[in-house]
Structure formats: structure tokens, C-alpha cells
Amino acid sequence: MRVMGSETEYGIHAPSAPTANATMMSARIIQAYAQVTRQRAAGGAETRWDYTDEEPLHDARGWTLERSAADPSQLTDQPPVLDAEAVALAYGRQELEADGADETGTLLMNMVLGNGARLYVDHAHPEYSSPEVTNPRDAVIWDAAGDLVALATVRKVAADRDLPPINLYKNNTDNKSVSYGSHENYLMPRSVPFGDIIRGLTPFFVTRQVICGAGRVGLGQDSSQHGYQISQRADFFEAEVGLETTIRRPIINTRDEPHATADKYRRLHVIIGDANLSQASNFLKFGTTATVLSLIEAGQAPHIEIHEPVAALQSVSHDISLTSTIRLLDGRRVSALDIQWMYYEAAAKLAQESGVADSISGDGHTHTVLERWEATLSMLGSDLNSAASSVEWLAKLSLLDGYRQRDGLGWGDARLGLVDLQWADIRPEKGLYYRLLARGRMDRIVDDAQIARAVTEPPRDTRAFFRGRCVTNFGKDVVGASWDSVIFDVPGIGKLQRVPTREPLRGTEELTGPLFARHRDAGSFLAELLGLKSPPPPA
């Protein structure tokens, strides 16, 4: 069991208003979902994010960056500000009033959802941060639930004839030198030396893209070179290790912000992955990474040192034949597949020794991860076409090659870039990924019903259950929430009540479900939970 989660910044575009401000459009997306959720659960949509415990400038290498030296994009511990007057200038006063600014005159830009997730404006993009889960299968479910949340906002905006339609894309670049993130988070013991994490993960991250890259038309940050590559993100990385996420992007990010008991846990913030629509690619991304972290914790990660890892990362991405080799510091040259096999074999050995991979008595997930990892590497090593239904970059490449052969298109043809964009469109009737999925040409890990439930239901086995149920059941009394707290303002109690949730595996349905079942109002709920005097019931 490992606590994990995802963060997805969606590409945003208003075709009929190409010069519209992206931050304003993103705020409109958040506002649209607030309107959607109010139709289902009164009050819950308006729970704000609590920034009290945010510490984005702590570095895992042992220091804290001075705020004066930080890039503004690193200051995620303060709420985004977009005042109503600015929005009114862009969209018109009547439209703003129809959306409804809050009592301070600002447009809603941050929400805590009933499924335990966070939806907000981040770097001029709408971002969905999934609730905490404990296994890669659930990571796929609640990440895909974010796509349905995004879809609901697009539908809501499109239904308003006075607003320009807004499209959202699950990708990582506008192909004009701008990249936006798809991050992963994994909880680890604080006792694991960070140097071991860097050494163990760097070769894995350099080569992981071959099993879970999303594919991209164009080479270079601005796509000025013609071609196709494995990863959406690889060309935007410039450092091996660092604190930044939007500039000088590092392979290993050092942000030390655990969102949990700090002396016990480390949250590994992974910024190098692609945004995956493919369930199989997403499952492998989360599952293999969690498995490699177990290798590092056990001191059994392969000893591999890559010469110039950033250059190797981009070289691997540009090699869609998977035949080129990477230079190691010991002089050997190996392929990306060779390195992935080294990690797989070490992981399989550890799993066998510990018993977690047993299909009957194991943890229920490691066996499936190892089985799919081995099968995928075998297909990539023997017949690339056979892996197209499970590896996203190959599925997209197969589709693009069909267009190229039919119409005689070179990689520099702008129409192929449009196909790449349409692949990532989150509308099922428009998105090319969804068309292949509907035709049975993409592997499924979970079904649509499970994803739909996850839009409103939190995971049952983490603190996300407590957070989500508080928002859904007592939304009108919850004035703020974060990963590690929920804040109540209940009439009759007299002051704000902060309920800490620093232990990610507490606050589960098993531990708190009966408590929610016993109470219909927040006052009596808090009275039992915190031992407070229960306020009088509302008149």
C-alpha cells in the first residue's frame, strides 16, 4: 500500500476568442463547476482551499529558498487573485453577475470537491488534483474522474449562449514553446535518504516514457523540428535535480512539502510524467513508479548511472524505434528497454522475496503491475505494433501514420499537429482517444461506471473520505480545507474549528463512516468528533 495521487493542468482554448486571457478562462471553468455542483450538493461547491500549511519553498536537500529568490510560479502557498473588475472588462459586467462573484468581489478560483479532490486555477490553467488513493488502479479511476469534471465544465460553458465555448485538452504543450504539468505524488518514509531517491529514480525516469509516454508531434520546445516523439514533456527538462516546476525543470523535483506528518513522511513530487488518457499507460506510470520506490526503500534499486541524464531523456523521447543506446558512466551503452528490464527484474525479485506479488496472498496490485510491465516490455522489444492498444504514444503514432499514408503527409504538415491536439480533447464526441476507446482499440483497466462514481465519491481507504464527506454533508459549514485539515465555522460554537488530517491513512470510511451516519448537522458532528459542546439545533 502506498499513498499516491495525480495533478493535471488542462490545456485551455476558446476557438471563437483566441486572444482571451487564459487565467480568466480558467476561472470561468472553476465557476462553471461550482454551478454544476450546487445543483447536486448545496454549499459544497464553495469550500475554499486553506493555504495555512503550504510550504513550497522547502527543499529536500536541506534548505529553504528565500521568497525573494523564488520564481513567482513557485509561490503556491498564496491564493490566485483575479478581481471582478478585471473579469468584467474581459467578459462584460452582465456575464460576471450571471456567474456570481463572491462576497469579496472576486471570482471563484479554488474548490474542494465532494470526492476529496481539488479544482483550481494554476499557472493560467484549470488544474484537477486527485484525492489520495492507495494503489495504481484507484489512481487511474480518480485521475479519469478529473477528466469527467473537466468535461462537465466544458458542457456548462457551452450551454450558455452568451459565453464563448471553451475547450479543454489533456496534454502537456501548446507546441509553441509552452508546457504545462501532469504531476504525480507518492508518500515515502522520511527516513529514506534523498540521495538514494535521486540515484534510484533518475535512470528509471529517463526511460519510463517508453511504457507511458503520451506521444507528441514535433521536436524541440517550439516544435520547430519536424518529427514525432515519445513524450510530451521530455524536451522541456533542463536540469537533473531542482526545486522548480515551471522553469529549469528537473528530472527529480526536490519540493519538500509532505502534506502529512513531516517527521514521518516525505511526499515525492514527480513532474516528469505525461498526461495520460490511456488507462493502461496511466496504470503502468503509477504502478511501476510505486514499485521502484519500494526497491529504493529496500536498498535494492539497480546501480545505474547515466552520462548526461537530461540529454539522454530527450534522446530516448526522439527515438521511436527504441533502438538507440544510452551511455552509462561505466562506459557501457544500453537501450531504454534494457534499463527498464533491469528495474523490472529487480522489482520482480523483491516482490517474490517479500510475497507481495502473490496473486492470491499478495497485496492485490503488485502482481498485476509486474505482469503488465513484463508484457509491455516484451511487446516493445519484439513488435511495436502489438503494444499500440496499451501504450499511448504508440496508439497515437498508429493513428497519425494512417493519416500520413492516406494523404501523403510529412511530419511538418500542420494537419498532423491538429490531429495530435484532437487526440487530447476531453469531449468524447471530439477526442480521438475516446473514439479508439469506444471501438475497443484501447485497453481498459476500469469501467466507465467506476469512473463516474469517483466524480462524486471519495476513496474509502484514505483521509480523502473524511474531507469529501465533510464537503458533501456539511458544505455550508466548511469554510476551508486542505490535504491535511478541514475547517468548520458552525453557528453557536464561537470560533473556527480546524480538524487536522495529517495521517493519510486515517479518516477512512472504516474509521469515520459511522460518525457521518450518526449526524445530519455539523454541530453535533463536531461535538462528538472533538468533544465540543453541541450548539443548539437551527430554528
C-alpha positions in Angstrom: 0.0 0.0 0.0 1.4 3.4 -1.0 -0.5 6.7 -0.8 -0.4 8.4 -4.2 -2.3 10.9 -6.4 -2.2 13.0 -9.6 -2.3 16.6 -10.6 -3.4 17.6 -14.1 -3.2 21.0 -15.7 -5.5 21.1 -18.7 -4.7 22.9 -21.9 -7.4 25.6 -22.5 -8.6 27.3 -25.6 -11.6 29.3 -26.7 -11.7 28.9 -30.6 -14.0 31.9 -31.1 -12.0 34.1 -28.7 -8.3 33.3 -29.5 -7.0 36.3 -27.6 -8.9 35.6 -24.4 -6.9 35.7 -21.2 -6.1 32.1 -20.1 -6.3 32.9 -16.4 -9.8 34.4 -16.8 -10.9 31.5 -18.9 -9.6 29.1 -16.3 -11.5 31.0 -13.6 -14.6 30.7 -15.6 -14.1 26.9 -15.7 -13.9 26.7 -11.9 -17.0 28.9 -11.7 -18.8 26.6 -14.1 -18.2 23.6 -12.0 -19.3 25.5 -8.9 -22.6 26.0 -10.7 -22.8 22.3 -11.6 -22.1 21.0 -8.1 -24.6 23.4 -6.5 -27.2 21.6 -8.5 -26.2 18.3 -6.7 -25.0 19.3 -3.3 -25.9 22.7 -1.9 -22.9 24.6 -0.4 -20.2 22.0 -1.1 -19.0 23.8 -4.2 -18.0 26.8 -2.3 -15.5 25.3 0.1 -12.2 27.2 -0.3 -8.7 25.9 -0.1 -6.8 26.5 3.1 -3.2 27.6 2.4 -2.1 27.7 6.1 0.2 24.6 5.9 1.6 25.2 2.4 5.4 25.3 2.2 6.5 25.2 -1.4 10.0 26.6 -0.9 11.3 23.8 1.4 14.0 21.8 -0.4 14.5 18.1 0.3 18.3 18.7 0.2 18.1 20.5 3.5 17.3 24.2 2.9 14.5 26.7 2.2 14.6 29.0 -0.8 14.2 32.7 0.1 10.9 34.1 -1.2 12.8 37.0 -2.8 14.8 34.5 -4.9 11.8 32.3 -6.0 10.1 32.5 -9.3 6.5 33.7 -8.8 5.2 30.4 -10.1 6.8 28.7 -7.1 4.7 30.6 -4.6 1.8 28.2 -4.5 1.2 29.0 -0.8 -0.9 32.0 -1.7 -4.3 32.1 -3.4 -4.6 33.3 -7.0 -6.2 36.7 -7.4 -8.5 37.7 -10.2 -10.7 40.6 -9.2 -14.2 41.1 -10.6 -13.4 44.3 -12.4 -10.7 42.6 -14.5 -13.1 39.8 -15.4 -15.8 42.3 -16.2 -13.5 44.1 -18.6 -12.9 40.8 -20.4 -16.3 39.3 -20.4 -18.7 42.1 -19.6 -20.4 43.1 -16.4 -23.7 41.3 -17.2 -21.9 38.0 -17.7 -19.9 38.4 -14.5 -23.1 39.0 -12.5 -24.6 35.9 -14.1 -21.7 33.9 -12.9 -21.8 35.4 -9.4 -18.7 36.7 -7.7 -18.4 36.0 -4.0 -18.9 38.5 -1.2 -15.4 39.9 -1.7 -16.0 40.7 -5.3 -13.6 38.0 -6.6 -14.5 35.2 -8.9 -14.2 31.6 -7.5 -10.8 30.2 -8.4 -10.4 27.3 -6.0 -12.7 24.5 -4.9 -12.6 21.4 -2.7 -14.8 18.7 -4.2 -17.0 16.1 -2.7 -14.8 13.3 -4.0 -11.9 14.8 -2.0 -10.2 16.4 -4.9 -9.1 20.0 -5.5 -10.1 22.0 -8.6 -8.4 25.4 -9.1 -6.6 27.8 -11.3 -2.9 27.2 -11.5 -0.5 29.0 -13.8 -3.3 30.1 -16.2 -4.7 26.6 -16.4 -7.5 24.8 -14.7 -6.0 22.0 -12.6 -7.6 19.0 -11.0 -5.6 17.4 -8.1 -7.0 14.0 -7.4 -7.8 12.7 -3.9 -5.3 10.5 -2.1 -5.5 6.8 -3.1 -3.5 3.7 -2.1 -3.0 1.8 -5.3 -2.4 2.3 -9.0 -5.8 1.1 -10.1 -7.5 3.7 -7.9 -5.1 6.3 -9.2 -6.4 5.6 -12.7 -10.0 5.9 -11.5 -9.8 9.2 -9.7 -7.5 10.7 -12.3 -10.0 9.8 -15.0 -12.7 11.3 -12.8 -10.9 14.6 -13.2 -11.5 14.3 -17.0 -15.2 14.0 -16.3 -15.1 17.0 -14.0 -13.4 18.9 -16.8 -15.9 17.7 -19.3 -18.8 18.9 -17.1 -17.3 22.4 -17.1 -17.0 22.5 -20.9 -20.6 21.4 -21.2 -21.7 24.0 -18.7 -19.9 26.9 -20.5 -21.1 25.7 -23.9 -24.8 25.7 -22.7 -24.5 29.5 -22.1 -25.1 31.2 -25.4 -23.6 34.5 -24.1 -20.2 32.9 -23.4 -17.6 31.8 -25.9 -17.2 28.0 -25.8 -14.1 26.8 -24.1 -12.2 23.6 -25.0 -10.0 21.6 -22.6 -7.2 19.3 -23.6 -5.4 16.6 -21.5 -2.0 17.2 -22.9 1.2 19.0 -21.9 2.2 21.5 -24.5 0.7 24.1 -26.9 3.5 23.2 -29.3 4.6 26.9 -29.2 7.2 26.5 -26.5 4.8 26.4 -23.5 4.5 23.3 -21.4 2.1 22.6 -18.5 2.3 19.9 -16.0 0.9 16.5 -15.2 2.4 15.6 -11.8 2.3 12.6 -9.6 2.7 12.4 -5.8 3.9 9.4 -3.8 4.3 9.2 0.0 7.6 7.7 1.3 9.2 7.3 4.7 11.1 10.4 5.7 14.0 8.0 6.8 14.9 7.2 3.2 17.9 9.4 2.2 17.1 11.8 -0.6 20.4 10.9 -2.3 19.2 7.3 -2.6 16.0 8.6 -4.2 17.9 10.6 -6.8 20.2 7.7 -7.7 17.4 5.1 -7.8 14.9 7.2 -9.8 16.9 9.1 -12.4 17.6 6.2 -14.8 14.0 4.9 -14.3 12.5 8.3 -15.1 14.8 8.9 -18.1 13.4 5.6 -19.6 9.9 5.3 -18.1 8.5 7.2 -21.1 8.7 4.2 -23.3 5.9 2.5 -21.4 3.8 5.5 -20.6 4.6 8.5 -22.8 1.6 10.2 -24.4 3.4 11.0 -27.8 3.9 14.3 -29.5 4.1 15.7 -33.0 7.2 18.0 -33.3 10.7 18.1 -31.8 12.1 20.8 -29.6 10.2 23.1 -27.2 8.6 25.1 -30.0 8.2 22.1 -32.3 10.4 23.8 -34.9 11.9 20.4 -35.9 9.7 18.0 -37.8 9.1 14.6 -36.4 7.3 12.6 -33.7 8.5 11.7 -30.2 7.5 9.5 -27.3 7.0 12.1 -24.6 5.0 15.3 -24.4 7.3 16.7 -21.7 10.9 15.5 -22.4 12.1 18.5 -24.4 11.1 20.9 -21.6 13.5 19.5 -19.0 16.8 21.2 -18.4 18.2 20.0 -15.1 18.8 16.8 -13.2 17.7 17.9 -9.8 16.0 21.1 -8.6 13.1 22.8 -6.8 11.5 24.4 -9.8 8.5 23.1 -11.7 7.8 25.7 -14.5 11.4 26.9 -15.3 14.7 24.9 -15.4 12.5 21.8 -14.9 14.4 19.0 -13.2 14.1 15.2 -13.7 14.0 14.9 -9.9 12.0 17.6 -8.1 13.1 18.5 -4.6 10.0 20.2 -3.2 9.7 19.1 0.4 6.1 19.7 1.2 4.7 16.4 2.7 1.1 17.5 3.4 1.3 14.9 6.2 3.2 14.3 9.5 6.5 15.9 8.4 8.9 13.9 10.5 7.4 10.6 9.4 6.6 11.2 5.7 8.1 12.6 2.5 5.9 13.4 -0.4 7.8 12.7 -3.6 6.6 15.3 -6.1 7.1 13.9 -9.7 6.9 16.4 -12.5 8.3 14.5 -15.4 5.3 12.4 -16.5 2.9 13.0 -19.4 -0.8 13.5 -19.0 -2.2 10.1 -20.0 -5.7 9.4 -21.4 -4.8 5.7 -21.9 -5.8 3.8 -18.8 -3.1 1.2 -19.4 -0.3 3.8 -19.7 -1.6 5.6 -16.6 -1.7 2.3 -14.6 1.9 1.5 -15.6 3.0 5.0 -14.8 1.7 4.8 -11.2 2.3 1.1 -10.7 5.9 0.9 -11.8 6.9 4.1 -10.1 5.4 2.9 -6.8 7.2 -0.5 -7.3 10.6 1.3 -7.9 10.1 3.3 -4.8 9.8 0.1 -2.8 13.1 -1.0 -4.4 14.8 2.2 -3.2 13.3 1.8 0.3 14.7 -1.7 0.4 18.1 -0.7 -0.9 17.7 -2.9 -3.9 17.4 -0.5 -6.8 19.7 -1.2 -9.8 23.0 0.6 -9.7 22.8 2.5 -13.0 24.5 5.9 -13.7 23.6 7.7 -16.9 26.1 10.0 -18.5 24.2 13.4 -19.0 20.7 12.3 -18.0 18.9 15.3 -19.5 20.4 14.7 -22.9 19.5 11.0 -22.6 15.9 11.8 -21.6 15.5 13.8 -24.8 17.4 11.2 -26.9 15.1 8.4 -25.7 12.0 10.5 -26.5 13.2 11.2 -30.0 13.9 7.5 -30.8 10.5 6.0 -31.7 12.3 2.9 -33.0 13.6 2.2 -29.4 16.9 1.1 -30.9 19.3 3.8 -29.9 21.6 3.4 -26.8 22.4 5.5 -23.7 25.9 6.0 -22.5 26.5 5.0 -18.8 29.3 6.3 -16.6 30.9 2.9 -16.6 31.3 3.0 -20.4 28.5 0.6 -21.3 25.9 1.6 -23.8 22.4 0.2 -23.2 18.9 0.9 -24.6 16.0 2.4 -22.7 14.3 -1.0 -22.8 17.5 -2.6 -21.3 17.2 -0.2 -18.3 13.5 -0.9 -17.9 14.2 -4.6 -17.9 16.8 -4.1 -15.2 14.3 -2.3 -13.0 11.6 -4.9 -13.8 13.8 -7.8 -12.8 14.9 -6.2 -9.6 11.2 -5.4 -8.7 10.1 -8.9 -9.5 12.9 -10.4 -7.3 11.9 -8.2 -4.4 8.2 -8.9 -4.8 8.9 -12.6 -4.8 11.1 -12.4 -1.7 8.5 -10.3 0.2 5.4 -12.2 -1.1 3.6 -9.1 -2.2 3.3 -10.2 -5.8 1.5 -13.5 -5.0 -1.8 -13.4 -7.0 -3.7 -14.9 -4.0 -1.9 -13.8 -0.8 -0.2 -10.7 -2.0 -1.3 -7.1 -1.9 -3.7 -7.4 -4.8 -1.9 -5.0 -7.1 1.8 -5.7 -7.4 1.2 -9.0 -9.3 -0.9 -7.1 -11.9 1.7 -4.3 -12.2 4.6 -6.7 -12.7 2.6 -8.8 -15.2 1.6 -5.9 -17.3 5.1 -4.3 -17.1 6.7 -7.5 -18.3 4.2 -8.0 -21.1 4.6 -4.4 -22.3 8.4 -4.6 -22.3 8.2 -7.8 -24.2 5.9 -6.4 -26.9 8.1 -3.2 -27.2 11.1 -5.4 -27.7 9.5 -7.7 -30.4 6.7 -6.0 -32.2 5.9 -2.3 -31.5 2.5 -2.5 -33.3 1.3 -5.1 -30.8 1.7 -2.7 -28.0 -0.5 0.1 -29.6 -3.6 -0.8 -27.6 -1.8 -0.3 -24.2 1.0 2.2 -24.9 -0.4 5.7 -25.6 2.4 7.1 -27.7 2.2 4.1 -30.0 -1.6 4.3 -30.3 -1.3 7.9 -31.3 1.5 7.1 -33.7 -0.5 4.4 -35.4 -3.4 6.9 -35.9 -1.1 9.5 -37.3 0.7 7.1 -39.6 -2.8 6.3 -41.0 -3.3 9.9 -41.9 0.2 10.2 -43.3 -0.1 7.2 -45.6 -3.6 8.1 -46.7 -2.9 11.7 -47.6 0.9 11.6 -48.2 1.7 13.9 -45.2 5.1 14.7 -43.9 5.7 15.3 -40.2 5.9 19.0 -40.8 2.3 19.2 -42.1 0.2 21.3 -39.8 -2.7 18.9 -40.1 -0.8 16.3 -38.1 -0.4 18.8 -35.3 -4.2 19.3 -35.3 -4.7 15.5 -35.0 -2.3 15.5 -32.1 -4.4 18.2 -30.4 -7.7 16.5 -31.2 -6.4 13.3 -29.6 -6.3 15.1 -26.2 -9.8 16.8 -26.5 -11.7 15.7 -23.4 -15.1 15.7 -25.2 -15.8 12.1 -26.2 -17.5 13.1 -29.4 -14.4 15.0 -30.5 -11.4 13.4 -28.8 -9.7 10.8 -31.0 -8.5 8.8 -28.0 -12.2 8.4 -27.0 -13.1 7.2 -30.4 -10.5 4.5 -30.3 -11.6 3.5 -26.8 -15.2 3.2 -28.0 -14.1 0.9 -30.8 -12.2 -1.4 -28.4 -8.8 -0.3 -29.7 -7.5 0.9 -26.3 -7.1 -1.4 -23.3 -9.3 -0.7 -20.2 -8.3 -1.1 -16.6 -11.5 0.1 -15.1 -15.0 0.7 -16.4 -17.0 3.9 -17.0 -19.3 3.3 -14.1 -16.4 3.2 -11.7 -15.0 6.5 -13.1 -18.4 8.2 -13.0 -18.9 7.2 -9.3 -15.5 8.7 -8.5 -16.6 12.1 -9.7 -18.7 12.5 -6.5 -17.5 9.6 -4.2 -14.1 9.9 -2.4 -11.8 6.9 -2.0 -12.8 4.9 1.1 -9.3 4.0 2.4 -7.6 7.4 2.9 -8.3 10.7 4.6 -9.9 11.9 1.4 -13.0 10.1 2.6 -13.3 12.4 5.6 -12.5 15.5 3.5 -15.0 14.6 0.8 -17.8 13.7 3.2 -17.4 16.9 5.1 -17.7 18.9 1.9 -20.8 16.9 0.7 -22.6 16.6 4.1 -21.7 19.8 5.8 -20.5 22.1 2.9 -22.3 25.2 4.2 -20.3 25.0 7.4 -16.9 24.1 5.9 -15.1 27.4 5.2 -11.7 25.8 4.2 -9.9 22.6 3.6 -6.6 21.3 2.5 -4.8 18.0 2.2 -4.2 17.9 6.0 -7.1 19.8 7.6 -10.8 20.7 7.3 -12.0 24.0 8.8 -15.5 24.4 10.2 -17.4 27.6 11.0 -20.5 26.4 12.9 -23.0 28.9 14.4 -23.1 28.6 18.2 -19.6 27.2 18.6 -18.0 30.6 18.7 -14.7 30.1 16.7 -13.4 28.3 13.7 -12.7 24.6 14.3 -9.7 23.1 12.4 -9.8 19.3 12.2 -6.3 18.1 11.4 -5.9 15.2 9.0 -2.1 14.7 8.9 -2.2 10.9 8.8 -3.2 10.0 5.3 -4.5 6.5 6.3 -6.9 7.8 8.9 -10.2 9.5 8.2 -11.2 6.4 6.2 -14.7 5.1 5.7 -14.0 2.3 8.2 -12.9 4.8 10.9 -15.3 7.7 10.3 -18.2 6.4 8.2 -20.3 5.5 11.3 -19.7 9.1 12.6 -21.1 10.6 9.4 -24.0 8.3 9.5 -25.0 9.4 13.0 -25.1 13.1 12.3 -27.1 15.3 10.0 -25.6 18.7 11.1 -22.0 19.9 11.5 -22.6 21.0 15.1 -23.4 17.6 16.6 -20.8 16.0 14.3 -18.0 18.2 15.7 -19.3 17.8 19.2 -18.7 14.0 19.0 -15.6 14.3 17.0 -13.8 16.9 19.0 -15.6 16.7 22.3 -17.2 20.1 21.9 -20.4 21.3 23.4 -23.0 20.8 20.8 -24.7 24.1 19.6 -28.4 24.4 19.7 -30.1 23.0 16.6 -31.1 25.5 14.0 -34.6 27.1 14.5 
